[in-house]
Each structure stands twice: as structure tokens, then as C-alpha cells.
Amino acid sequence: MIDKTVSHSPRIWNYWLGGKDNYEIDREIGDQFARVFPEIVPIAKESRGFLTRAVTFLAGEAGIRQFLDIGTGLPTVNNTHEVAQRVAPEARVVYVDNDPIVLAHARALLVGSEEGLTEYIEADLREPAAILAGAGATTLDLSRPVALMLLNILGHLPDYDQAKEVVGTLVDALPSGSYVAIADGTNVIKGPEFEAAIAIWNQSGSVPYHLRHPDQIAGFFDGLELLEPGVVSCPDWRPEGAPGPAVDEFCGLARKP
């Protein structure tokens, strides 16, 4: 039974992206957050723009046919499987989340191409071994290159060393030629305002989130070959036209040698 009186972070994010899978309480918290920090809506959209461009590159130029997307959230537009399978219909995508609400929506809405495969597994980011076992058992061949997607998820781990350890465990299990895409909230452009808004978020009952410096986000790519332009604000990552204003969401894409 879904409690419609309690806000839910994936539904709030869905609301910011223009989705319809949210309730009045989610819109209230989302609007309250946006009043304190109006830039959150551009951040949400720029993050999705990075996902779209990164997956387009991965499925196209990089030739990746397997994607492991951890921290799925609620489906909106340009989800990983949609972008990947537009380029390569045979692409296989495994989504991972540990939220029963996301699970119910994902299984109904994340429908992929006939040629490819789109699956969802319920697992916790803090248990990377379980994620790898589930992905390998259902859909992915972990002896072949995989694109690991970690977008707006590592900030939910409060301890930076623990977050790095989780990333390392996941990357270690993937073969050479795999890629890692990461994006998370930062505190360098409008730090005080964003920190104040995050405090509202963390007090709302949603899963707590922690902003990090871009240097810490870059640290997640240690040992990997970071692609140009490096770790940058999302609008600056290979924009299709003139980039928009920088936002407090930094991202990067790297290849495992």
C-alpha cells in the first residue's frame, strides 16, 4: 500500500522532469525545494541531458551493448534503455533500485525493444556483490564490456570512502573496455543555496542526499581512463550546441583499460 501522505524522492525527481507519476505531497515538497533553490529543475533536466548524450555515445561510437543502471528512479523520458535501443535495438539494459514504489512503476513502464532486453532487479547500492550477481544471472554477460551508470545515486551514501569502495567493487567485476558514467550534485556554483535546499530535502522524509565537491566526483574515476572533457558541469559535457549555464551537477565518463 502506497502512503500518499509521505513524499518520495523518485516521485519528486519525476515531477521536476515533467513526469506524471507523482502525488500532491511530492509536488508540494518539490515546489518548496524549488522556491529555495530554483536551479533544481535545470539540474534535473541537465542531468537527463548528460544521460542521453553519454548513452548515445556508448551505444554508438563506443559499441557498448550492455548497460547496468543503478538507482533507476521513476521512468520519465529518455531512459537508458530508450536511448540505447534507439541506437542499437539489441542492447541489453538492467535497471537496479531498492524501492518497492519504483519497482511497481518500472516493471509496468520500462518496456524495451523486441530485439534487446530490458530487466529490473531489486537490490541495494550498498551491496554491490548482490547487484552484480543479479545482473549476471538475468541479463548481462559480465565477461563482455558493460556501461555502468551511476547517476544521482552516490550522493545517497554519506561516507565518501564507502562510496568509493562501492564503485571500486562494481568496476573491478567488469572487464576491460567497460565504461563508467557518474553524475552527482555539487556545492561549488551555488553551494549555500543548494545546501539549504538539501537540508529541506533531508528533513522531508526522502532518502538523505549529500553534495560533494567535483574533485571528489573525479576521485570515483581513479584508475580509469577519463574521457574528454573530464569531470565538468553537465551542460559542458559534449553539448550538442552552445552549452547552457553551469549547474551544481557534475559528471564524467571513463573507460576501464
C-alpha positions as semicolon CSV with decimal commas, in nm:
position;residue;x (nm);y (nm);z (nm)
1;M;0,000;0,000;0,000
2;I;0,148;0,336;-0,106
3;D;0,126;0,612;0,157
4;K;0,029;0,920;-0,043
5;T;0,088;1,146;0,258
6;V;0,466;1,088;0,261
7;S;0,692;1,240;-0,004
8;H;0,910;1,010;-0,208
9;S;1,235;1,123;-0,370
10;P;1,199;0,936;-0,704
11;R;0,848;1,081;-0,743
12;I;0,976;1,432;-0,666
13;W;1,251;1,388;-0,926
14;N;0,985;1,260;-1,167
15;Y;0,784;1,578;-1,101
16;W;1,083;1,805;-1,171
17;L;1,138;1,626;-1,502
18;G;0,778;1,682;-1,605
19;G;0,658;1,328;-1,534
20;K;0,313;1,229;-1,416
21;D;0,398;0,955;-1,166
22;N;0,380;1,169;-0,851
23;Y;0,133;1,276;-0,584
24;E;0,031;1,605;-0,427
25;I;0,276;1,565;-0,137
26;D;0,562;1,513;-0,384
27;R;0,466;1,827;-0,575
28;E;0,443;2,023;-0,250
29;I;0,792;1,920;-0,140
30;G;0,925;1,965;-0,493
31;D;0,782;2,316;-0,513
32;Q;0,911;2,400;-0,164
33;F;1,258;2,285;-0,266
34;A;1,237;2,482;-0,593
35;R;1,137;2,800;-0,411
36;V;1,453;2,778;-0,203
37;F;1,665;2,659;-0,494
38;P;1,504;2,724;-0,837
39;E;1,806;2,576;-1,011
40;I;1,694;2,224;-0,916
41;V;1,472;2,196;-1,224
42;P;1,757;2,286;-1,465
43;I;1,979;2,045;-1,270
44;A;1,730;1,762;-1,320
45;K;1,699;1,837;-1,691
46;E;2,074;1,881;-1,747
47;S;2,141;1,553;-1,568
48;R;1,899;1,377;-1,803
49;G;2,070;1,554;-2,094
50;F;2,404;1,408;-1,986
51;L;2,249;1,062;-1,965
52;T;2,111;1,098;-2,316
53;R;2,439;1,213;-2,470
54;A;2,652;0,963;-2,277
55;V;2,434;0,662;-2,363
56;T;2,414;0,774;-2,726
57;F;2,794;0,777;-2,738
58;L;2,823;0,445;-2,556
59;A;2,575;0,260;-2,776
60;G;2,707;0,429;-3,090
61;E;3,074;0,519;-3,116
62;A;3,184;0,301;-2,822
63;G;2,983;-0,002;-2,939
64;I;2,853;-0,095;-2,593
65;R;2,558;-0,333;-2,591
66;Q;2,515;-0,389;-2,216
67;F;2,410;-0,130;-1,958
68;L;2,381;-0,156;-1,579
69;D;2,187;0,145;-1,449
70;I;2,188;0,164;-1,068
71;G;1,944;0,398;-0,897
72;T;1,684;0,391;-1,171
73;G;1,426;0,623;-1,021
74;L;1,086;0,651;-1,186
75;P;1,065;0,635;-1,566
76;T;1,020;0,970;-1,742
77;V;1,169;1,042;-2,085
78;N;1,493;0,933;-2,249
79;N;1,551;0,649;-2,006
80;T;1,871;0,450;-2,056
81;H;1,705;0,164;-2,246
82;E;1,518;0,403;-2,476
83;V;1,833;0,592;-2,572
84;A;2,050;0,281;-2,606
85;Q;1,795;0,082;-2,807
86;R;1,728;0,371;-3,043
87;V;2,094;0,343;-3,142
88;A;2,132;-0,034;-3,102
89;P;1,797;-0,220;-3,075
90;E;1,977;-0,532;-2,950
91;A;2,115;-0,353;-2,642
92;R;2,052;-0,514;-2,303
93;V;1,974;-0,296;-2,002
94;V;1,942;-0,390;-1,636
95;Y;1,794;-0,131;-1,401
96;V;1,860;-0,154;-1,028
97;D;1,672;0,007;-0,741
98;N;1,572;-0,095;-0,390
99;D;1,244;0,092;-0,369
100;P;0,916;-0,104;-0,400
101;I;0,738;0,200;-0,544
102;V;0,998;0,231;-0,818
103;L;0,975;-0,144;-0,872
104;A;0,600;-0,131;-0,937
105;H;0,631;0,154;-1,187
106;A;0,944;0,024;-1,357
107;R;0,807;-0,319;-1,437
108;A;0,499;-0,159;-1,592
109;L;0,669;0,118;-1,787
110;L;1,025;0,012;-1,872
111;V;0,942;-0,183;-2,186
112;G;1,229;-0,220;-2,429
113;S;1,272;-0,320;-2,791
114;E;1,186;-0,664;-2,925
115;E;1,548;-0,721;-3,030
116;G;1,701;-0,621;-2,698
117;L;1,622;-0,692;-2,336
118;T;1,522;-0,464;-2,050
119;E;1,514;-0,604;-1,697
120;Y;1,474;-0,468;-1,346
121;I;1,627;-0,612;-1,030
122;E;1,568;-0,506;-0,673
123;A;1,897;-0,454;-0,491
124;D;2,077;-0,202;-0,269
125;L;2,372;0,010;-0,382
126;R;2,546;-0,075;-0,054
127;E;2,551;-0,442;-0,160
128;P;2,737;-0,432;-0,492
129;A;2,803;-0,807;-0,491
130;A;2,428;-0,873;-0,489
131;I;2,379;-0,627;-0,775
132;L;2,645;-0,800;-0,984
133;A;2,505;-1,144;-0,908
134;G;2,154;-1,038;-1,003
135;A;2,257;-0,862;-1,323
136;G;2,475;-1,151;-1,431
137;A;2,208;-1,408;-1,355
138;T;1,933;-1,242;-1,554
139;T;2,056;-1,040;-1,846
140;L;2,419;-0,933;-1,868
141;D;2,732;-1,125;-1,965
142;L;2,987;-0,977;-1,726
143;S;3,273;-1,119;-1,932
144;R;3,187;-0,863;-2,202
145;P;3,203;-0,481;-2,171
146;V;2,930;-0,313;-1,970
147;A;2,839;0,052;-1,925
148;L;2,788;0,119;-1,554
149;M;2,553;0,412;-1,494
150;L;2,566;0,580;-1,151
151;L;2,363;0,898;-1,186
152;N;2,246;1,089;-0,878
153;I;2,291;0,785;-0,659
154;L;2,633;0,803;-0,493
155;G;2,526;1,114;-0,302
156;H;2,293;0,890;-0,102
157;L;2,598;0,729;0,057
158;P;2,708;0,971;0,332
159;D;3,059;0,830;0,371
160;Y;3,287;0,915;0,078
161;D;3,524;0,625;0,138
162;Q;3,231;0,384;0,141
163;A;3,104;0,532;-0,186
164;K;3,447;0,489;-0,345
165;E;3,463;0,131;-0,221
166;V;3,124;0,052;-0,376
167;V;3,231;0,200;-0,710
168;G;3,558;0,007;-0,693
169;T;3,382;-0,323;-0,626
170;L;3,149;-0,272;-0,920
171;V;3,426;-0,165;-1,158
172;D;3,658;-0,448;-1,053
173;A;3,395;-0,700;-1,162
174;L;3,371;-0,555;-1,515
175;P;3,609;-0,645;-1,799
176;S;3,846;-0,416;-1,986
177;G;3,659;-0,196;-2,231
178;S;3,374;-0,127;-1,989
179;Y;3,267;0,230;-1,913
180;V;3,153;0,416;-1,602
181;A;2,922;0,720;-1,613
182;I;2,876;0,921;-1,294
183;A;2,684;1,238;-1,215
184;D;2,601;1,389;-0,876
185;G;2,514;1,711;-0,702
186;T;2,795;1,950;-0,608
187;N;2,838;2,257;-0,390
188;V;3,066;2,486;-0,590
189;I;2,842;2,705;-0,805
190;K;2,557;2,798;-0,570
191;G;2,672;2,597;-0,274
192;P;2,500;2,775;0,018
193;E;2,164;2,789;-0,160
194;F;2,186;2,426;-0,265
195;E;2,294;2,316;0,083
196;A;1,991;2,496;0,231
197;A;1,758;2,322;-0,012
198;I;1,920;1,984;0,054
199;A;1,854;2,038;0,424
200;I;1,482;2,070;0,341
201;W;1,505;1,755;0,131
202;N;1,675;1,559;0,408
203;Q;1,414;1,667;0,661
204;S;1,119;1,582;0,435
205;G;1,138;1,206;0,483
206;S;1,306;1,149;0,149
207;V;1,625;0,942;0,133
208;P;1,903;1,179;0,253
209;Y;2,142;1,318;-0,006
210;H;2,490;1,465;0,034
211;L;2,652;1,717;-0,201
212;R;3,018;1,664;-0,294
213;H;3,298;1,869;-0,443
214;P;3,377;1,796;-0,810
215;D;3,722;1,675;-0,702
216;Q;3,551;1,402;-0,501
217;I;3,341;1,303;-0,800
218;A;3,662;1,288;-1,006
219;G;3,802;1,056;-0,739
220;F;3,542;0,793;-0,830
221;F;3,722;0,755;-1,164
222;D;4,063;0,670;-1,012
223;G;4,235;0,404;-1,222
224;L;4,011;0,463;-1,522
225;E;4,068;0,649;-1,850
226;L;3,858;0,964;-1,817
227;L;3,716;1,079;-2,149
228;E;3,725;1,441;-2,258
229;P;3,618;1,690;-2,135
230;G;3,675;1,526;-1,795
231;V;3,457;1,595;-1,491
232;V;3,251;1,902;-1,571
233;S;2,914;2,058;-1,506
234;C;2,654;1,859;-1,700
235;P;2,580;2,127;-1,964
236;D;2,951;2,128;-2,053
237;W;2,975;1,755;-2,124
238;R;2,984;1,728;-2,504
239;P;2,689;1,963;-2,566
240;E;2,514;1,935;-2,899
241;G;2,505;2,314;-2,931
242;A;2,605;2,604;-2,713
243;P;2,607;2,479;-2,352
244;G;2,366;2,625;-2,103
245;P;2,477;2,787;-1,777
246;A;2,681;2,567;-1,542
247;V;2,480;2,392;-1,272
248;D;2,570;2,218;-0,947
249;E;2,560;1,874;-1,108
250;F;2,896;1,747;-1,229
251;C;2,951;1,442;-1,444
252;G;3,205;1,233;-1,627
253;L;3,251;0,921;-1,837
254;A;3,553;0,691;-1,818
255;R;3,674;0,368;-1,978
256;K;3,825;0,076;-1,791
257;P;4,164;-0,002;-1,952
